[in-house]
Amino acid sequence: MAKQDDDLRAFLRAAAKRPPARGVSLYTRVKAAYPEIMALRKARYTDKEIHALFLEKDVKISLGTLRQYIQQIASELREEAAHGDNARPGVSADLRRTAANRKPDSGQPSASPRSAQGPTTRQLSSHASSGTSVTGHLLSDSDV
């Protein structure tokens, strides 16, 4: 058993030194064909018919994945068009979108998951006069 484990580990170490044997990603292929996809849509082709054309050319992709990629590419292009000069090459649209939506720190606790922060202790307005601290996860309009 130890010999087999050593062989496997040696094989994996050797594989880690080589680049993976993969071609162009499916997303990249759909993105390259996006203008033609839009022309087909303009000619009233359905997504299912466009999907059949991909399969006819041995591009194995599910209809749902094709639709998702088309939506994502359209969103990226809208983002790039809206921001023009701010669209930096090499920076993904998702990263630019995240940075653009980030709000400056207002001194308020962030809305990160509770598992990262733990439960909060705050003073509820109904208990303000007594000074009672309450641990809770419910927020009212005044807390937002």
C-alpha positions in Angstrom: 0.0 0.0 0.0 2.8 2.4 0.8 4.4 1.8 -2.6 1.1 2.7 -4.3 0.8 5.9 -2.2 4.4 6.9 -3.1 3.8 6.3 -6.8 0.6 8.4 -6.7 2.4 11.2 -4.8 5.3 11.2 -7.2 2.9 11.2 -10.2 1.0 14.2 -8.7 4.2 16.1 -8.0 5.3 15.6 -11.6 1.9 16.8 -12.8 2.1 19.9 -10.7 5.2 21.0 -12.6 3.5 20.9 -15.9 0.8 23.3 -17.0 -2.7 21.8 -17.3 -3.6 20.4 -20.7 -6.7 22.5 -21.4 -7.7 24.5 -24.4 -9.7 27.7 -24.7 -12.5 27.9 -22.1 -16.1 27.5 -23.1 -16.9 31.0 -21.8 -14.1 32.4 -24.1 -15.6 30.6 -27.1 -19.1 32.0 -26.4 -17.7 35.5 -25.8 -15.8 35.3 -29.1 -19.1 34.3 -30.9 -21.2 36.9 -29.0 -21.6 39.3 -32.0 -22.9 36.4 -34.1 -25.2 35.2 -31.3 -26.7 38.7 -31.1 -27.1 38.8 -34.9 -29.0 35.4 -34.7 -31.2 36.8 -31.9 -31.9 39.8 -34.0 -32.9 37.5 -36.8 -35.4 36.0 -34.3 -33.5 32.8 -33.5 -34.4 31.3 -30.1 -31.8 30.4 -27.5 -32.7 26.8 -28.1 -32.0 27.1 -31.9 -28.7 28.9 -31.2 -27.8 26.1 -28.7 -28.5 23.6 -31.5 -26.1 25.4 -33.8 -23.4 25.1 -31.1 -24.0 21.4 -30.7 -23.9 21.0 -34.5 -20.4 22.3 -34.4 -19.5 19.9 -31.5 -19.4 22.7 -28.9 -20.8 20.8 -25.9 -22.6 23.3 -23.8 -26.0 23.1 -22.0 -28.7 25.5 -22.9 -28.7 26.9 -19.4 -25.0 27.5 -19.4 -25.2 29.2 -22.8 -27.9 31.5 -21.6 -26.0 32.3 -18.5 -22.8 33.1 -20.4 -24.8 35.3 -22.9 -26.3 37.3 -19.9 -22.9 37.6 -18.2 -21.2 38.8 -21.4 -24.0 41.3 -22.1 -23.6 42.6 -18.5 -19.9 43.0 -18.9 -20.3 44.9 -22.1 -22.9 47.2 -20.6 -20.5 47.8 -17.7 -17.6 48.6 -20.0 -19.8 50.9 -22.1 -21.1 52.7 -19.0 -17.7 53.3 -17.5 -15.7 53.8 -20.7 -12.3 55.0 -19.5 -12.8 53.4 -16.1 -12.9 49.9 -17.6 -9.3 48.9 -17.0 -7.9 46.0 -19.1 -7.0 43.0 -17.1 -9.5 43.8 -14.3 -12.7 41.7 -14.5 -16.0 43.4 -14.7 -17.1 41.6 -11.5 -14.1 43.1 -9.6 -14.8 46.6 -11.0 -18.5 46.2 -10.1 -17.6 45.2 -6.5 -15.3 48.1 -6.1 -17.8 50.5 -7.6 -20.5 49.4 -5.2 -18.4 49.5 -2.1 -19.6 52.2 0.3 -17.2 54.3 2.3 -16.8 53.3 6.0 -19.4 55.2 8.0 -18.4 53.8 11.3 -21.4 51.5 11.3 -20.9 47.8 11.6 -20.8 46.1 8.2 -23.5 43.8 7.0 -21.1 40.8 6.9 -22.3 37.4 7.9 -22.9 36.8 11.6 -20.6 33.8 11.6 -17.7 36.2 10.9 -18.7 38.7 13.6 -20.6 36.6 16.1 -23.9 37.7 17.6 -24.2 41.4 18.3 -25.1 43.0 21.6 -27.1 46.2 21.3 -29.5 48.3 23.3 -33.0 47.9 22.1 -35.1 51.1 22.1 -37.8 49.5 24.3 -35.1 48.7 26.9 -33.2 52.0 26.5 -34.4 53.5 29.7 -33.4 50.4 31.7 -30.0 50.2 30.0 -30.6 46.5 29.4 -28.4 45.0 26.6 -30.0 42.4 24.4 -28.4 40.0 22.1 -30.4 39.7 18.9 -30.3 39.4 15.2 -33.5 41.4 14.3 -33.1 44.9 12.9 -35.7 47.6 12.9 -35.9 50.5 10.4 -34.0 52.7 12.9 -31.1 50.3 12.9 -30.5 50.5 9.2 
